Amino acid sequence: MDKHRAMPMEKIGSTLFVLMIAFLAFVAGAMAVFGRVFPSEFLRDAYRAAESLVLQRQIIENPVLANLYQPARTPARGVTIYDPKRAAPGYTLYTSGDDNVARLIAMDGRVVHEWRRPFSDVAKNGAFGRKPQPDSLVYMDRAVVFPNGDLLVIYISSADTPWGYGMVKLDKDSNVIWSYLAPVHHDLAVAPDNRIYTLSNEFDFNPVGAAPQLDRPHLKDFVVVLSPDGKEIRKVSLTDAFLRSPYFSLMAILPYFALADPLHPNTVEYIDANKAKNFPFAEQGDVLVSFRDMSLIAVLSMKTGEITWATRGPWLGQHDPRILPNGDILLFDNLGGIRHGNNSRVIEYDPRTSSVKWSYAGSAEHPFSSALRSDAQRLGNGNTLITESDGGRIFEVTPAGDIVWEFVNPLRRGLQNELIPIVNGGERIDPAMFEPAFRKTLEEEQLSHRDKAVTASTP
């Protein structure tokens, strides 16, 4: 054979050989990953790390790619419905995915006070312990205001894991009083003795004998107790408590996307004497927790570190279960509505009879759907204040389901202002709970805003 003709054949053979080796390597890698045998974890982790890094860079360059922004369902902004005869009066405190800020608004939607502190200010001089994401990807999540105007707030990042950045106490002028810079997230509760209960997590790289299917690493969850001045005084493992409980077998039916974050607790509520009185499944000092991906609500004994009660009901991916004075549980049912355009509900659930006593589920005129976050508050007049996070709105409904107040986040982003920032943790607050000095500050700020509005409208 001519040697000049043999050369191309040799190159073709070499190329085919390389492609065959690459194909066999691909098949072997795929079999290892799907079979979960060595070196599947290394291959999977490398792929996930690369994928996460690419997504993180995309979000940093364009923050609206984060799940903090959703398509706006209406061009309306601010208060769109207000029936002063039927709505509960007061201020409404809320946080939004757009910024490191908590806002207090009047019933007409005007901002009467803000607490604004970028996380980069809190984490300066290396106080955070790791490099945080830019402030554009950090937002204030759950917030609680005190009578003197101090604010307790959780900072969250939308492009990091663990996503919780810490808890900070600000004074009424947004100065930092103290900070607890640990991966706390989702929720906080202030007990009558002013101790603070919150949720935290950390990576666990160890295999779990009772749940070998969990990823390594996976997030291990805790209930953390802080002193009134922000010092950690106790940390109880929710993961260990769950694995010791009679409910641990629920780990076996976790969806694949939850194997790295198996519990995903999103609520912690301190059970005081009044709540325990009509709730036979807990004692004073216990906490109520919510596990999203298991659609499970549970009671954790802070005395023993054990889960003493748990239940699943007609909800899916729930948030914010709260014990009502009558012993029922009010919760935001994110996906249990299972209706096109109206996937969400708020329900009042009787755990003694396993029945739904009341619900609000939206309508064709007022669609109601939020797959993530969201909460509900039973008001003193019997109405319910609902935060529909993905819809970027907070609204109040009567027991009959009539909307008597509605606030739509006035902020927009996107090329055509088509995106609305999510809203977190709406809470109606009676002005009488504030101390006279802070109440006067709010009244003065409200008058100042009115004067500015009148000046701006004067030709």
C-alpha positions as CSV (number, residue, x, y, z in Angstrom):
1,M,0.0,0.0,0.0
2,D,1.1,3.6,-0.8
3,K,2.5,5.1,2.4
4,H,0.8,8.4,1.5
5,R,-2.6,6.7,1.5
6,A,-1.8,4.9,4.8
7,M,-1.3,8.1,6.7
8,P,-4.9,9.3,6.5
9,M,-6.1,5.9,7.5
10,E,-3.9,5.9,10.5
11,K,-5.2,9.4,11.5
12,I,-8.8,8.2,11.1
13,G,-8.1,5.1,13.2
14,S,-6.4,7.2,15.9
15,T,-9.4,9.6,16.0
16,L,-11.9,6.8,16.2
17,F,-9.9,5.2,19.0
18,V,-9.9,8.5,21.0
19,L,-13.6,9.0,20.4
20,M,-14.3,5.4,21.5
21,I,-12.3,6.0,24.7
22,A,-14.1,9.2,25.3
23,F,-17.5,7.5,24.8
24,L,-16.6,4.7,27.1
25,A,-15.5,7.2,29.7
26,F,-18.8,9.1,29.3
27,V,-20.8,5.8,29.7
28,A,-18.7,4.8,32.7
29,G,-19.2,8.2,34.3
30,A,-22.9,8.1,33.7
31,M,-23.2,4.6,35.1
32,A,-21.2,5.6,38.1
33,V,-23.3,8.7,38.8
34,F,-26.7,6.9,38.3
35,G,-25.5,3.9,40.2
36,R,-24.1,6.1,43.0
37,V,-20.8,4.2,43.1
38,F,-17.2,5.4,43.1
39,P,-16.3,8.0,41.7
40,S,-19.9,9.2,41.3
41,E,-19.8,11.7,44.1
42,F,-16.7,13.4,42.8
43,L,-18.1,13.5,39.2
44,R,-21.5,14.8,40.5
45,D,-20.0,17.4,42.8
46,A,-17.7,18.7,40.1
47,Y,-20.6,19.1,37.7
48,R,-22.8,20.8,40.3
49,A,-20.0,23.1,41.3
50,A,-19.4,24.2,37.8
51,E,-23.1,24.6,37.1
52,S,-23.6,26.6,40.3
53,L,-20.6,28.8,39.5
54,V,-21.9,29.7,36.1
55,L,-25.4,30.5,37.5
56,Q,-23.9,32.5,40.3
57,R,-21.9,34.6,37.8
58,Q,-25.0,35.2,35.6
59,I,-27.0,36.4,38.6
60,I,-24.2,38.7,39.8
61,E,-24.1,40.3,36.4
62,N,-27.9,40.5,36.2
63,P,-29.7,40.3,39.6
64,V,-33.2,40.0,38.1
65,L,-32.3,36.4,37.1
66,A,-32.5,35.5,40.8
67,N,-35.9,34.3,42.2
68,L,-36.3,37.7,43.9
69,Y,-38.1,39.0,40.8
70,Q,-41.2,37.6,39.1
71,P,-43.3,38.7,36.2
72,A,-45.6,41.5,37.3
73,R,-49.3,40.5,37.0
74,T,-50.6,44.0,36.9
75,P,-49.4,47.5,36.1
76,A,-51.0,48.7,39.3
77,R,-48.8,50.0,42.1
78,G,-49.2,50.8,45.8
79,V,-52.6,50.5,47.5
80,T,-55.2,49.4,44.9
81,I,-58.1,48.5,47.2
82,Y,-59.0,50.1,50.6
83,D,-62.3,49.7,52.5
84,P,-61.6,51.7,55.7
85,K,-64.8,50.4,57.3
86,R,-63.8,46.8,57.1
87,A,-60.0,46.8,57.0
88,A,-58.0,46.6,60.3
89,P,-56.3,50.0,60.8
90,G,-52.6,50.3,61.4
91,Y,-49.2,50.2,59.8
92,T,-47.9,47.4,57.6
93,L,-44.2,46.2,57.9
94,Y,-42.7,44.4,55.0
95,T,-39.4,43.6,53.3
96,S,-38.8,43.2,49.6
97,G,-36.4,41.4,47.3
98,D,-35.2,44.7,45.8
99,D,-32.9,45.9,48.6
100,N,-31.4,45.8,52.1
101,V,-34.4,47.6,53.5
102,A,-37.5,47.1,55.7
103,R,-40.5,49.5,55.1
104,L,-43.4,50.6,57.3
105,I,-46.3,51.9,55.3
106,A,-49.6,53.6,56.2
107,M,-52.9,52.3,55.1
108,D,-52.7,54.6,52.0
109,G,-49.4,52.9,51.0
110,R,-47.1,55.8,51.8
111,V,-43.8,54.8,53.4
112,V,-43.7,56.4,56.9
113,H,-40.4,54.8,58.0
114,E,-37.5,52.8,56.6
115,W,-34.7,50.8,58.2
116,R,-32.0,50.7,55.6
117,R,-28.6,49.1,56.2
118,P,-26.5,47.4,53.4
119,F,-25.1,44.1,54.5
120,S,-21.7,45.2,53.4
121,D,-21.8,47.7,56.3
122,V,-22.6,45.0,58.7
123,A,-20.0,42.5,57.4
124,K,-17.1,45.0,57.1
125,N,-13.7,44.3,58.4
126,G,-14.1,40.6,57.9
127,A,-16.8,40.2,60.6
128,F,-18.8,37.8,58.4
129,G,-16.1,35.2,58.1
130,R,-16.6,34.5,54.4
131,K,-16.9,36.7,51.4
132,P,-20.5,37.8,51.0
133,Q,-22.3,38.3,47.7
134,P,-22.7,41.9,46.5
135,D,-25.4,44.0,48.2
136,S,-27.5,43.7,45.0
137,L,-28.0,40.0,45.8
138,V,-28.7,40.4,49.5
139,Y,-32.0,41.4,50.9
140,M,-33.8,41.6,54.3
141,D,-36.1,38.7,54.9
142,R,-38.0,38.3,58.1
143,A,-38.3,41.4,60.3
144,V,-39.7,42.2,63.8
145,V,-40.2,45.7,65.1
146,F,-40.0,46.6,68.8
147,P,-42.1,49.3,70.6
148,N,-39.2,51.7,70.6
149,G,-38.5,51.4,66.9
150,D,-35.7,48.9,67.1
151,L,-35.8,46.3,64.3
152,L,-34.7,42.7,64.3
153,V,-34.0,41.4,60.8
154,I,-32.6,38.5,58.9
155,Y,-30.3,39.0,55.9
156,I,-30.5,36.5,53.1
157,S,-28.5,36.0,49.9
158,S,-30.1,34.8,46.7
159,A,-26.9,33.4,45.2
160,D,-25.1,31.6,47.9
161,T,-25.2,28.4,50.1
162,P,-25.8,28.4,53.0
163,W,-28.1,31.3,52.0
164,G,-28.6,32.8,55.4
165,Y,-26.2,35.6,56.2
166,G,-27.2,36.6,59.7
167,M,-29.4,38.4,62.1
168,V,-29.0,42.1,62.9
169,K,-30.7,44.4,65.4
170,L,-31.0,48.0,64.2
171,D,-32.2,51.0,66.1
172,K,-34.9,53.3,64.7
173,D,-32.2,55.2,62.7
174,S,-30.8,52.0,61.2
175,N,-27.7,52.0,63.3
176,V,-26.4,48.5,64.1
177,I,-27.0,47.6,67.8
178,W,-25.6,44.0,67.4
179,S,-25.2,41.3,64.8
180,Y,-25.2,37.5,64.9
181,L,-23.4,36.6,61.6
182,A,-24.2,33.0,61.2
183,P,-26.3,31.2,58.5
184,V,-29.7,32.0,60.1
185,H,-32.6,32.0,57.6
186,H,-36.3,32.3,57.0
187,D,-37.8,33.1,60.4
188,L,-37.4,34.3,63.9
189,A,-39.5,34.5,67.0
190,V,-39.1,36.6,70.2
191,A,-40.3,34.9,73.4
192,P,-41.9,36.8,76.3
193,D,-38.5,36.8,78.1
194,N,-37.0,38.5,74.9
195,R,-34.9,35.4,74.0
196,I,-34.8,35.0,70.2
197,Y,-35.5,31.7,68.4
198,T,-34.3,31.3,64.8
199,L,-33.2,28.7,62.3
200,S,-29.7,27.9,61.1
201,N,-27.9,25.4,59.0
202,E,-24.4,24.2,58.1
203,F,-22.8,21.7,55.7
204,D,-22.5,18.1,56.9
205,F,-20.1,15.9,54.9
206,N,-20.7,12.7,56.9
207,P,-22.9,9.8,55.7
208,V,-26.2,9.4,57.5
209,G,-26.8,5.8,58.5
210,A,-30.6,6.3,58.9
211,A,-30.8,8.1,55.5
212,P,-28.0,6.9,53.2
213,Q,-29.6,8.5,50.2
214,L,-28.8,12.0,51.4
215,D,-26.2,13.9,49.5
216,R,-22.7,14.6,50.8
217,P,-22.6,17.3,51.7
218,H,-26.1,18.1,52.8
219,L,-27.4,20.9,55.0
220,K,-27.9,20.1,58.7
221,D,-30.5,22.2,60.4
222,F,-30.7,23.7,63.9
223,V,-33.0,25.8,66.1
224,V,-30.8,28.4,67.7
225,V,-31.6,30.4,70.8
226,L,-30.1,33.9,71.2
227,S,-30.0,36.1,74.2
228,P,-31.7,39.5,73.9
229,D,-28.3,41.0,73.1
230,G,-27.6,38.6,70.3
231,K,-25.4,36.0,72.0
232,E,-25.9,32.3,71.1
233,I,-27.0,30.4,74.2
234,R,-28.3,27.2,72.7
235,K,-28.3,25.2,69.5
236,V,-30.5,22.2,69.0
237,S,-30.1,19.9,65.9
238,L,-33.4,19.6,64.1
239,T,-31.8,17.0,61.8
240,D,-30.8,14.7,64.7
241,A,-34.1,15.2,66.4
242,F,-35.9,14.2,63.2
243,L,-33.8,11.2,62.5
244,R,-34.5,9.9,66.1
245,S,-38.2,10.5,65.7
246,P,-40.9,8.1,64.5
247,Y,-41.2,10.3,61.4
248,F,-37.7,9.6,60.0
249,S,-39.0,7.2,57.4
250,L,-40.3,10.3,55.5
251,M,-36.8,10.8,54.4
252,A,-37.3,7.8,52.0
253,I,-39.8,9.7,49.9
254,L,-37.9,13.0,49.6
255,P,-37.8,14.3,46.0
256,Y,-34.3,14.2,44.3
257,F,-33.9,18.0,44.5
258,A,-34.2,17.8,48.3
259,L,-31.5,15.3,49.0
260,A,-29.0,18.1,49.7
261,D,-31.5,20.1,51.8
262,P,-33.7,17.4,53.3
263,L,-35.6,19.3,56.0
264,H,-35.7,22.8,54.6
265,P,-37.3,24.3,57.7
266,N,-39.0,27.6,57.0
267,T,-40.8,28.5,60.3
268,V,-40.0,28.6,63.9
269,E,-42.7,29.7,66.4
270,Y,-42.3,29.9,70.1
271,I,-45.2,28.4,71.9
272,D,-46.1,30.5,74.9
273,A,-48.6,29.8,77.7
274,N,-51.6,31.3,75.7
275,K,-50.9,29.2,72.6
276,A,-50.2,26.0,74.6
277,K,-53.5,26.4,76.5
278,N,-55.7,25.3,73.6
279,F,-53.1,23.4,71.6
280,P,-52.9,19.9,73.2
281,F,-49.8,18.8,71.2
282,A,-47.2,21.0,72.8
283,E,-46.1,22.6,76.1
284,Q,-45.1,26.1,76.9
285,G,-41.5,26.6,75.8
286,D,-41.7,24.2,72.8
287,V,-41.4,25.5,69.2
288,L,-43.5,24.8,66.2
289,V,-41.4,24.2,63.0
290,S,-42.3,23.6,59.4
291,F,-40.5,21.3,56.9
292,R,-41.4,22.4,53.4
293,D,-40.4,19.5,51.1
294,M,-42.0,17.0,53.4
295,S,-45.1,19.1,53.8
296,L,-44.7,18.4,57.5
297,I,-45.5,20.5,60.6
298,A,-43.8,19.4,63.9
299,V,-43.3,20.4,67.5
300,L,-39.7,20.4,68.9
301,S,-39.3,20.1,72.7
302,M,-36.6,22.5,73.8
303,K,-36.4,20.6,77.1
304,T,-35.5,17.3,75.5
305,G,-34.4,18.1,72.0
306,E,-37.0,15.6,70.7
307,I,-39.7,16.0,68.1
308,T,-42.8,15.2,70.1
309,W,-45.6,15.6,67.5
310,A,-45.9,16.1,63.8
311,T,-48.6,16.1,61.2
312,R,-49.2,16.3,57.4
313,G,-52.4,17.7,56.0
314,P,-54.1,18.9,52.8
315,W,-51.2,21.3,52.0
316,L,-48.1,21.2,49.8
317,G,-44.9,23.1,50.3
318,Q,-46.3,25.2,53.1
319,H,-45.0,28.2,54.9
320,D,-45.7,30.1,58.1
321,P,-47.9,27.8,60.2
322,R,-49.0,29.8,63.3
323,I,-51.0,28.6,66.3
324,L,-54.2,30.6,66.7
325,P,-55.7,31.4,70.2
326,N,-58.4,28.7,69.6
327,G,-55.7,26.0,69.0
328,D,-56.1,25.9,65.2
329,I,-53.2,26.4,62.8
330,L,-53.2,29.2,60.2
331,L,-50.8,28.5,57.3
332,F,-49.9,29.5,53.8
333,D,-50.5,26.5,51.5
334,N,-48.2,27.3,48.6
335,L,-49.1,24.6,46.1
336,G,-52.1,22.8,47.6
337,G,-54.7,24.7,45.6
338,I,-53.8,22.8,42.4
339,R,-55.8,25.2,40.2
340,H,-54.4,26.9,37.2
341,G,-53.5,30.4,38.2
342,N,-54.6,29.8,41.7
343,N,-52.2,27.3,43.1
344,S,-52.0,28.8,46.6
345,R,-54.4,28.9,49.5
346,V,-54.4,30.1,53.1
347,I,-56.1,27.7,55.4
348,E,-57.1,27.4,59.0
349,Y,-56.6,23.8,60.0
350,D,-57.9,22.1,63.1
351,P,-55.2,19.5,64.1
352,R,-57.5,17.8,66.6
353,T,-60.0,16.8,63.9
354,S,-57.7,17.0,60.8
355,S,-60.2,19.3,59.1
356,V,-60.0,22.7,57.3
357,K,-62.2,25.2,59.0
358,W,-61.6,28.1,56.7
359,S,-59.7,28.9,53.5
360,Y,-59.0,31.6,51.0
361,A,-58.1,30.4,47.5
362,G,-58.2,33.4,45.1
363,S,-60.5,33.7,42.1
364,A,-60.4,34.4,38.4
365,E,-60.5,38.1,39.1
366,H,-57.9,38.0,41.8
367,P,-55.4,35.1,40.9
368,F,-53.5,33.8,43.9
369,S,-50.3,31.9,43.4
370,S,-46.9,31.9,45.1
371,A,-44.7,28.8,44.9
372,L,-42.1,30.1,47.4
373,R,-42.1,32.1,50.7
374,S,-45.3,33.9,51.7
375,D,-47.2,34.1,55.0
376,A,-50.5,35.0,56.7
377,Q,-51.5,36.8,59.8
378,R,-54.9,36.6,61.6
379,L,-55.9,40.1,62.6
380,G,-57.8,41.3,65.7
381,N,-60.9,42.1,63.7
382,G,-61.1,38.5,62.3
383,N,-59.7,39.4,58.9
384,T,-56.5,37.8,57.5
385,L,-53.5,39.6,56.2
386,I,-51.9,37.6,53.4
387,T,-48.4,38.1,51.8
388,E,-48.3,36.6,48.3
389,S,-44.6,36.7,47.8
390,D,-44.3,35.8,44.1
391,G,-47.2,38.2,43.3
392,G,-45.4,41.1,45.0
393,R,-48.5,42.0,47.0
394,I,-50.0,42.1,50.5
395,F,-53.7,42.0,50.9
396,E,-56.4,41.7,53.6
397,V,-59.4,39.5,53.3
398,T,-62.6,39.1,55.4
399,P,-63.8,35.7,56.7
400,A,-66.1,35.7,53.7
401,G,-63.1,36.2,51.3
402,D,-63.7,39.8,50.4
403,I,-60.5,41.8,49.7
404,V,-60.7,45.0,51.8
405,W,-57.1,46.2,51.4
406,E,-54.5,45.5,48.8
407,F,-50.9,46.7,48.3
408,V,-48.9,45.9,45.2
409,N,-45.1,46.5,45.4
410,P,-44.6,49.7,43.5
411,L,-41.1,48.9,42.4
412,R,-40.3,47.4,38.9
413,R,-37.3,46.2,37.0
414,G,-36.6,44.8,33.6
415,L,-36.4,46.4,30.1
416,Q,-40.1,47.2,30.1
417,N,-40.7,47.3,33.9
418,E,-42.1,43.8,33.5
419,L,-40.6,42.4,36.7
420,I,-41.8,42.9,40.3
421,P,-39.7,42.3,43.4
422,I,-41.0,39.6,45.7
423,V,-42.5,40.7,49.0
424,N,-41.6,39.1,52.3
425,G,-43.2,39.0,55.8
426,G,-46.0,41.4,55.7
427,E,-47.3,42.2,59.2
428,R,-50.1,44.6,60.3
429,I,-49.1,46.6,63.4
430,D,-51.3,48.5,65.8
431,P,-49.7,51.9,66.3
432,A,-50.7,51.6,70.0
433,M,-47.9,49.0,70.5
434,F,-45.3,51.7,69.8
435,E,-43.8,53.8,72.6
436,P,-44.9,57.5,72.5
437,A,-41.5,58.8,71.3
438,F,-41.4,56.4,68.3
439,R,-45.1,57.0,67.6
440,K,-44.5,60.7,67.4
441,T,-41.6,60.1,65.0
442,L,-43.9,58.1,62.7
443,E,-46.6,60.8,62.9
444,E,-44.0,63.5,62.0
445,E,-42.6,61.4,59.1
446,Q,-46.1,60.8,57.8
447,L,-46.9,64.6,57.9
448,S,-43.7,65.3,56.2
449,H,-44.5,62.9,53.4
450,R,-47.9,64.5,53.0
451,D,-46.4,67.9,52.8
452,K,-43.9,66.8,50.1
453,A,-46.7,65.2,48.1
454,V,-48.8,68.3,48.2
455,T,-45.8,70.5,47.2
456,A,-45.0,68.1,44.3
457,S,-48.6,68.3,43.0
458,T,-48.8,72.1,43.2
459,P,-48.3,73.7,39.8
